[in-house]
Amino acid sequence: MLYYLYQLQDVFSPLRIFQYITLRSFLAATTAFIITVLIAPWAIKKLAQLKYGQYVRNGEGEKEVFELHGHKQGTPTMGGLIIIAAVFISTILWSPITNVPIYLTLATLIYMGAVGFLDDYTKIKGQTSQGLSARRKFFFQILWGLIIGTLLFIIPETKELAKCLMVPFLKNPLFTGMPLIAVLIFSSIVITGASNATNLTDGLDGLAIGCTISVTMAYMVLAYVAGNTILSNYLLVPYVPGCGEITIFCGALLGASLGFLWYNCHPAQVFMGDTGSLAIGGSIAMIALLVKQELLLLIIGGVFVMESISVILQVTSYRYRGGKRIFLMAPIHHHFEKKGWSETQVTIRFWIISIICAIIGLATLKIR
């Protein structure tokens, strides 16, 4: 809403600075950080009072997880509500209310956060590590992917680009004129894959939120480029009308993530839960779809991809190779814990990998 202060520039000329995306992105990040840092102590206390605490797996075949992280049982979870609130308020404050990409991204944040909340609440209520069934969770994620794919296919600003498939290192689309069914399938895969990958990464204090920061910064740059006619033409990336405002959302997510990390770093005072991980993963996927850099997410979100692949390989090997495992534990961050790395070592080293992946992803803009 504060974006519209620029309209008073005739009364007070310095107000024209509120037209600039760069300034508003910085202000959105600052606002989200302050909101998160200020409300987190109250929220953590409230979650503890409601007994919304983390349940650590301790069933048959899950003793190894409990041995590593049993001491975290009871730590307040659902902290993703803090992130969602901070991002939503900051984005609304610093972006135009008529921007379609902003609507779609905020809607994804809230929808996926609601799915995660339902999953977390089911776990807490039943005092179990099993929340929503995989089938139900996939249903909600795929449903949203179908809705988003349909909207992208019919909205004037995105309908032509929605039919294209951009590939890193290529300046022209690999495919153009994709039919609606292809767009729907692709959107569902991107949203479901990214949200679940983020969810799998959220297993150590600060791990997922730290990787979120580097991924968000990379897509912040990509959104700004995609929404700028000069830069998009120079770097040979698709120009998406109005997409520059997604930079504001990225700024808000960056600020909220930094604020949340303040309380989520080891030893964590609060966990984001599925409420936060699904909301963050879904939002990042939505941004990737809007700026037409979906496949680049495989590079920029390298840690998330690595975590997902480790689980897929482990499950496949166990099922089809007579119970044999590839890793000591999966997701892969637990493998390194079993190898003797401390939780902090795993987290920081994975952050480093995430930063490198983000830099490599951005470097592809010049390799076309």
PyMOL commands that set and color helices and strands:
alter all, ss='L'
color gray80, all
select helices_A, chain A and resi 2-8+13-19+21-49+63-72+80-94+100-126+134-154+161-163+180-201+207-226+229-235+243-264+273-290+297-300+302-320+332-338+343-366
alter helices_A, ss='H'
color red, helices_A
deselect
rebuild
show_as cartoon
